[in-house]
Amino acid sequence: MYDMSTRKRALALVGQGRSLNSVSNETGVSPATLRSWQTRIEPLKHAGKPCPRCQGVPGPPEDPGAYAYLLGLYLGDGCVSAHRRGVYYLRIVCDNAWPGLIDACEAAMRSARPDNTVSRVKKDGCVAVTAASKHWPCFFPQHGPGKKHERTIALEPWQQEIVDAHPWEFVRGLIHSDGCRITNWTTRLVQGEPRRYEYPRYFFTNLSSDIMRLFTDTLDKVGVDWKPANRRNISVARRASVALMDLHVGPKY
């Protein structure tokens, strides 16, 4: 947002008879903005809700359960990037194959900042669910330069409290971003004959050992048995644990 002195100076230059494009080149203010200032110089006042993390006593997001889900999505397929004038963009990339996931992602993002616009940017085979806010780093202090798997990822105490209170929402967000539910098969001998045997299984894949640990620590808390399939994959295959995952997470849709 431009301060009043900048607005008055720009309009004074326009009042000297200079073109909007000329003043724009000198001040960096777009011609469209200059034109709007000619009608109303005072900035519009927004009555949006304040950031809960920026209060004198920081509080949790308005909907902690939706935030736990959004946190899982962010740790998997999300990023926070800086823009001009202190604005940050939260982007979470979702595959076109899962329209229900895209809707759920948008709803969770809206719940975090209800007064901000959420948009869907179409890309090749996917959609980037995107919203701008000055406060995304408040919600996601894991934001930082470089790839997430190349730096330390740790939850703040207030985030851990939310995950502890809403573990399944957090697990669902991680699975919906970097996980899947598949059907495995093998063969067994039944009365001397090989028979095909199918069984469901969940996988979670991530390059960050920190994020992998957050996932498995939360699985431990909700009573889900897991094992490492390899260095980058976590497998949930035991029947009772898969049933729990089906009850609280389910396949992408």
Backbone hydrogen bonds in HBPLUS format (Angstrom, degrees):
<---DONOR---> <-ACCEPTOR-->    atom                        ^
c    i                          cat <-CA-CA->   ^        H-A-AA   ^      H-
h    n   atom  resd res      DA  || num        DHA   H-A  angle D-A-AA Bond
n    s   type  num  typ     dist DA aas  dist angle  dist       angle   num
A0007-ARG N   A0003-ASP O   3.20 MM   4  6.54 156.6  2.26 148.0 154.8     1
A0008-LYS N   A0004-MET O   2.90 MM   4  6.15 164.5  1.93 156.7 159.9     2
A0009-ARG N   A0005-SER O   2.96 MM   4  6.06 159.8  2.00 145.1 150.9     3
A0010-ALA N   A0006-THR O   3.02 MM   4  6.15 162.7  2.05 147.6 152.2     4
A0011-LEU N   A0007-ARG O   3.01 MM   4  6.25 162.6  2.04 150.5 155.3     5
A0012-ALA N   A0008-LYS O   2.86 MM   4  6.01 143.4  2.00 142.5 153.1     6
A0013-LEU N   A0009-ARG O   3.07 MM   4  6.40 149.8  2.16 146.3 153.4     7
A0014-VAL N   A0010-ALA O   3.09 MM   4  6.45 153.8  2.16 144.9 152.2     8
A0015-GLY N   A0011-LEU O   2.82 MM   4  6.02 148.2  1.92 141.7 151.0     9
A0016-GLN N   A0013-LEU O   3.16 MM   3  5.21 145.9  2.28  97.7 107.6    10
A0017-GLY N   A0014-VAL O   2.98 MM   3  5.53 156.3  2.04 116.9 121.1    11
A0023-VAL N   A0019-SER O   3.08 MM   4  6.39 164.0  2.10 153.8 157.4    12
A0024-SER N   A0020-LEU O   2.84 MM   4  5.96 151.0  1.93 144.5 153.6    13
A0025-ASN N   A0021-ASN O   2.97 MM   4  6.17 155.2  2.03 144.7 150.0    14
A0026-GLU N   A0022-SER O   3.22 MM   4  6.49 144.4  2.35 140.3 149.4    15
A0027-THR N   A0023-VAL O   2.90 MM   4  6.04 160.7  1.94 154.3 159.2    16
A0028-GLY N   A0024-SER O   2.73 MM   4  5.17 148.7  1.83 142.9 149.2    17
A0033-THR N   A0030-SER O   3.09 MM   3  5.26 119.7  2.47 100.4 114.6    18
A0034-LEU N   A0030-SER O   3.00 MM   4  6.35 160.2  2.04 154.5 160.5    19
A0035-ARG N   A0031-PRO O   2.88 MM   4  6.09 155.8  1.94 148.3 154.9    20
A0036-SER N   A0032-ALA O   3.04 MM   4  6.32 149.3  2.14 140.7 148.6    21
A0037-TRP N   A0033-THR O   2.94 MM   4  6.24 147.9  2.04 148.2 157.2    22
A0038-GLN N   A0034-LEU O   3.16 MM   4  6.50 135.4  2.37 141.9 153.0    23
A0038-GLN N   A0035-ARG O   3.22 MM   3  5.27 133.1  2.45  94.3 106.5    24
A0039-THR N   A0036-SER O   3.08 MM   3  5.34 142.2  2.23 102.0 112.6    25
A0040-ARG N   A0036-SER O   2.91 MM   4  6.21 161.2  1.95 151.3 157.4    26
A0054-CYS N   A0051-CYS O   3.13 MM   3  5.40 155.8  2.19 109.1 116.4    27
A0059-GLY N   A0052-PRO O   2.83 MM   7  5.19 172.7  1.84 138.2 140.4    28
A0067-TYR N   A0063-ASP O   2.96 MM   4  6.22 152.7  2.04 152.9 161.8    29
A0068-ALA N   A0064-PRO O   2.88 MM   4  6.12 151.8  1.96 148.0 154.5    30
A0069-TYR N   A0065-GLY O   3.23 MM   4  6.57 154.5  2.30 145.4 151.3    31
A0070-LEU N   A0066-ALA O   2.91 MM   4  6.17 161.7  1.94 148.2 153.7    32
A0071-LEU N   A0067-TYR O   2.71 MM   4  5.91 153.9  1.77 154.0 161.1    33
A0072-GLY N   A0068-ALA O   3.16 MM   4  6.39 152.9  2.24 140.4 146.5    34
A0073-LEU N   A0069-TYR O   3.04 MM   4  6.42 156.9  2.09 150.0 156.4    35
A0074-TYR N   A0070-LEU O   2.83 MM   4  6.06 159.0  1.87 151.0 157.1    36
A0075-LEU N   A0071-LEU O   2.95 MM   4  6.15 164.0  1.97 152.2 155.7    37
A0076-GLY N   A0072-GLY O   3.18 MM   4  6.33 141.2  2.33 139.3 149.1    38
A0077-ASP N   A0073-LEU O   2.83 MM   4  5.90 147.0  1.94 162.1 166.3    39
A0078-GLY N   A0074-TYR O   3.01 MM   4  3.92 141.4  2.17 120.3 119.1    40
A0093-VAL N   A0077-ASP O   3.20 MM  16  5.77 162.5  2.23 150.7 147.4    41
A0079-CYS N   A0091-ARG O   2.91 MM  12  5.48 140.4  2.07 148.9 160.7    42
A0091-ARG N   A0079-CYS O   2.97 MM  12  5.48 166.7  1.99 161.9 166.0    43
A0081-SER N   A0089-TYR O   2.94 MM   8  5.29 157.1  2.00 144.7 150.9    44
A0089-TYR N   A0081-SER O   2.82 MM   8  5.29 163.1  1.84 154.7 159.1    45
A0083-HIS N   A0087-VAL O   2.61 MM   4  5.13 142.4  1.75 175.1 168.7    46
A0087-VAL N   A0084-ARG O   3.16 MM   3  5.81 160.4  2.20 119.8 125.3    47
A0088-TYR N   A0133-SER O   2.87 MM  45  5.40 155.5  1.93 124.8 133.1    48
A0133-SER N   A0088-TYR O   2.87 MM  45  5.40 159.0  1.91 156.0 163.2    49
A0090-LEU N   A0131-ALA O   2.94 MM  41  5.49 168.9  1.95 164.9 165.8    50
A0131-ALA N   A0090-LEU O   3.12 MM  41  5.49 147.0  2.24 144.3 154.0    51
A0092-ILE N   A0129-VAL O   2.99 MM  37  5.28 154.1  2.06 143.5 151.9    52
A0129-VAL N   A0092-ILE O   2.91 MM  37  5.28 155.6  1.97 154.7 146.6    53
A0094-CYS N   A0127-VAL O   2.81 MM  33  5.31 168.9  1.82 156.2 159.3    54
A0127-VAL N   A0094-CYS O   2.80 MM  33  5.31 158.9  1.85 156.3 163.7    55
A0098-TRP N   A0095-ASP O   3.14 MM   3  5.95 173.9  2.15 124.8 126.8    56
A0096-ASN N   A0125-GLY O   3.14 MM  29  5.67 174.1  2.15 131.1 129.4    57
A0101-LEU N   A0098-TRP O   3.11 MM   3  5.31 122.3  2.46 102.2 115.9    58
A0102-ILE N   A0098-TRP O   3.15 MM   4  6.53 152.9  2.22 150.1 158.0    59
A0103-ASP N   A0099-PRO O   3.04 MM   4  6.33 157.8  2.09 148.3 153.4    60
A0104-ALA N   A0100-GLY O   2.96 MM   4  6.19 158.5  2.00 146.1 152.2    61
A0105-CYS N   A0101-LEU O   2.87 MM   4  6.03 154.5  1.93 149.6 156.4    62
A0106-GLU N   A0102-ILE O   3.02 MM   4  6.24 162.8  2.05 149.1 153.4    63
A0107-ALA N   A0103-ASP O   2.97 MM   4  6.20 161.7  2.00 150.9 155.9    64
A0108-ALA N   A0104-ALA O   3.00 MM   4  6.17 158.4  2.05 145.9 151.4    65
A0109-MET N   A0105-CYS O   2.97 MM   4  6.18 155.8  2.03 149.8 156.6    66
A0110-ARG N   A0106-GLU O   2.92 MM   4  6.17 156.7  1.98 151.1 157.3    67
A0111-SER N   A0107-ALA O   3.03 MM   4  6.24 147.4  2.14 142.6 151.4    68
A0112-ALA N   A0109-MET O   3.26 MM   3  5.38 132.5  2.50  96.9 108.6    69
A0113-ARG N   A0109-MET O   3.41 MM   4  6.78 160.4  2.45 150.6 153.8    70
A0116-ASN N   A0113-ARG O   3.07 MM   3  5.63 168.8  2.08 124.7 127.9    71
A0119-SER N   A0130-THR O   2.80 MM  11  5.25 166.7  1.81 159.4 162.5    72
A0130-THR N   A0119-SER O   2.82 MM  11  5.25 170.5  1.83 156.1 159.4    73
A0121-VAL N   A0128-ALA O   2.96 MM   7  5.00 175.4  1.96 136.7 138.1    74
A0128-ALA N   A0121-VAL O   2.87 MM   7  5.00 171.5  1.87 144.2 145.9    75
A0123-LYS N   A0126-CYS O   2.87 MM   3  5.23 163.0  1.90 158.7 153.6    76
A0126-CYS N   A0123-LYS O   3.41 MM   3  5.23 161.8  2.45 102.1 107.3    77
A0138-CYS N   A0135-HIS O   2.90 MM   3  5.16 133.3  2.13 104.8 118.5    78
A0139-PHE N   A0135-HIS O   3.29 MM   4  6.74 145.5  2.42 147.8 157.1    79
A0139-PHE N   A0136-TRP O   3.03 MM   3  5.09 121.7  2.38  98.9 113.3    80
A0140-PHE N   A0136-TRP O   2.82 MM   4  6.01 147.4  1.93 152.7 163.4    81
A0143-HIS N   A0140-PHE O   2.99 MM   3  5.87 166.0  2.01 127.0 129.7    82
A0150-GLU N   A0147-LYS O   2.99 MM   3  5.36 157.7  2.04 111.6 118.8    83
A0151-ARG N   A0148-LYS O   3.37 MM   3  5.58 169.1  2.38 111.2 111.8    84
A0159-GLN N   A0156-GLU O   2.95 MM   3  5.17 122.5  2.29 104.4 119.7    85
A0160-GLN N   A0156-GLU O   2.93 MM   4  6.25 158.3  1.98 159.6 166.6    86
A0161-GLU N   A0157-PRO O   3.01 MM   4  6.25 149.5  2.11 145.3 153.1    87
A0162-ILE N   A0158-TRP O   3.29 MM   4  6.53 150.0  2.38 135.4 142.2    88
A0163-VAL N   A0159-GLN O   2.93 MM   4  6.28 162.2  1.96 154.4 159.3    89
A0164-ASP N   A0160-GLN O   2.82 MM   4  5.98 156.6  1.88 148.6 155.2    90
A0165-ALA N   A0161-GLU O   3.03 MM   4  6.21 142.9  2.17 137.6 147.2    91
A0165-ALA N   A0162-ILE O   3.12 MM   3  5.07 121.1  2.48  92.8 107.6    92
A0166-HIS N   A0162-ILE O   2.81 MM   4  5.97 136.7  1.99 146.1 159.1    93
A0170-PHE N   A0166-HIS O   3.30 MM   4  6.62 156.8  2.36 149.8 156.0    94
A0171-VAL N   A0167-PRO O   2.91 MM   4  6.22 163.5  1.94 154.0 158.5    95
A0172-ARG N   A0168-TRP O   2.80 MM   4  5.95 158.3  1.85 146.7 153.2    96
A0173-GLY N   A0169-GLU O   3.01 MM   4  6.24 154.6  2.07 143.4 149.5    97
A0174-LEU N   A0170-PHE O   3.07 MM   4  6.39 157.6  2.12 150.9 156.6    98
A0175-ILE N   A0171-VAL O   2.89 MM   4  6.13 164.1  1.91 156.4 160.7    99
A0176-HIS N   A0172-ARG O   2.80 MM   4  5.91 160.7  1.84 150.5 156.5   100
A0177-SER N   A0173-GLY O   3.08 MM   4  6.17 130.2  2.34 135.3 146.9   101
A0177-SER N   A0174-LEU O   3.27 MM   3  5.21 134.8  2.49  92.1 104.2   102
A0178-ASP N   A0174-LEU O   2.82 MM   4  5.86 155.4  1.88 158.5 160.9   103
A0179-GLY N   A0175-ILE O   2.80 MM   4  3.89 131.1  2.04 124.1 121.9   104
A0205-THR N   A0178-ASP O   2.91 MM  27  5.62 176.1  1.91 164.4 164.3   105
A0180-CYS N   A0203-PHE O   2.93 MM  23  5.42 143.6  2.07 149.8 153.3   106
A0203-PHE N   A0180-CYS O   2.93 MM  23  5.42 160.0  1.97 152.4 156.9   107
A0182-ILE N   A0201-ARG O   2.84 MM  19  5.43 162.9  1.87 165.8 167.7   108
A0201-ARG N   A0182-ILE O   2.88 MM  19  5.43 143.6  2.01 157.6 158.8   109
A0184-ASN N   A0199-TYR O   2.83 MM  15  5.38 148.9  1.92 165.1 158.5   110
A0199-TYR N   A0184-ASN O   2.91 MM  15  5.38 157.0  1.97 142.0 146.8   111
A0186-THR N   A0197-TYR O   2.80 MM  11  5.24 150.8  1.88 147.3 157.3   112
A0197-TYR N   A0186-THR O   2.66 MM  11  5.24 164.5  1.68 162.4 160.6   113
A0188-ARG N   A0195-ARG O   2.84 MM   7  5.26 153.6  1.91 145.2 153.2   114
A0195-ARG N   A0188-ARG O   2.63 MM   7  5.26 156.2  1.68 152.1 160.3   115
A0190-VAL N   A0193-GLU O   2.71 MM   3  5.12 169.7  1.72 147.3 147.1   116
A0193-GLU N   A0190-VAL O   3.02 MM   3  5.12 162.0  2.05 106.1 111.5   117
A0202-TYR N   A0236-VAL O   2.97 MM  34  5.02 167.9  1.98 147.0 149.8   118
A0236-VAL N   A0202-TYR O   2.92 MM  34  5.02 156.3  1.97 146.3 147.4   119
A0204-PHE N   A0234-ILE O   2.94 MM  30  5.09 144.6  2.07 142.1 150.0   120
A0234-ILE N   A0204-PHE O   2.81 MM  30  5.09 153.2  1.88 146.7 155.8   121
A0206-ASN N   A0232-ARG O   3.15 MM  26  5.63 149.3  2.25 147.9 156.6   122
A0212-MET N   A0208-SER O   3.02 MM   4  6.22 157.2  2.07 145.8 152.7   123
A0213-ARG N   A0209-SER O   2.99 MM   4  6.12 149.9  2.08 137.6 145.2   124
A0214-LEU N   A0210-ASP O   2.99 MM   4  6.34 152.0  2.07 145.6 153.3   125
A0215-PHE N   A0211-ILE O   3.03 MM   4  6.27 153.8  2.10 147.0 153.5   126
A0216-THR N   A0212-MET O   2.96 MM   4  6.27 167.5  1.97 154.6 156.9   127
A0217-ASP N   A0213-ARG O   2.82 MM   4  5.83 160.1  1.86 150.8 156.7   128
A0218-THR N   A0214-LEU O   3.19 MM   4  6.23 150.7  2.28 135.1 142.2   129
A0219-LEU N   A0215-PHE O   2.96 MM   4  6.30 151.6  2.05 146.6 155.3   130
A0220-ASP N   A0216-THR O   2.94 MM   4  6.17 156.0  2.00 147.2 153.0   131
A0221-LYS N   A0217-ASP O   3.23 MM   4  6.51 148.0  2.33 137.8 145.5   132
A0222-VAL N   A0218-THR O   3.20 MM   4  6.53 139.5  2.37 144.5 154.4   133
A0222-VAL N   A0219-LEU O   3.18 MM   3  5.30 130.7  2.44  98.3 110.9   134
A0224-VAL N   A0219-LEU O   2.98 MM   5  5.09 173.4  1.98 147.1 145.3   135
A0223-GLY N   A0220-ASP O   3.27 MM   3  5.19 160.1  2.31  99.9 105.6   136
A0227-LYS N   A0235-SER O   2.97 MM   8  5.40 147.4  2.08 149.3 158.4   137
A0235-SER N   A0227-LYS O   2.80 MM   8  5.40 175.3  1.81 165.7 167.3   138
A0229-ALA N   A0233-ASN O   2.88 MM   4  5.24 146.1  2.00 126.1 135.7   139
A0233-ASN N   A0230-ASN O   3.37 MM   3  5.28 153.2  2.45 100.7 108.1   140
A0242-VAL N   A0238-ARG O   2.84 MM   4  6.05 161.1  1.87 164.3 170.8   141
A0243-ALA N   A0239-ARG O   2.96 MM   4  6.15 154.2  2.02 147.5 154.8   142
A0244-LEU N   A0240-ALA O   3.07 MM   4  6.35 149.3  2.17 139.7 147.4   143
A0245-MET N   A0241-SER O   2.95 MM   4  6.25 160.1  1.99 149.4 154.6   144
A0246-ASP N   A0242-VAL O   2.78 MM   4  6.03 154.0  1.85 150.0 157.7   145
A0247-LEU N   A0243-ALA O   2.99 MM   4  6.17 147.5  2.09 141.8 150.2   146
A0248-HIS N   A0244-LEU O   3.06 MM   4  6.32 154.8  2.12 151.0 156.9   147
A0249-VAL N   A0245-MET O   2.65 MM   4  5.19 149.7  1.74 147.1 154.1   148
A0250-GLY N   A0245-MET O   2.96 MM   5  6.20 144.4  2.09 131.8 141.5   149
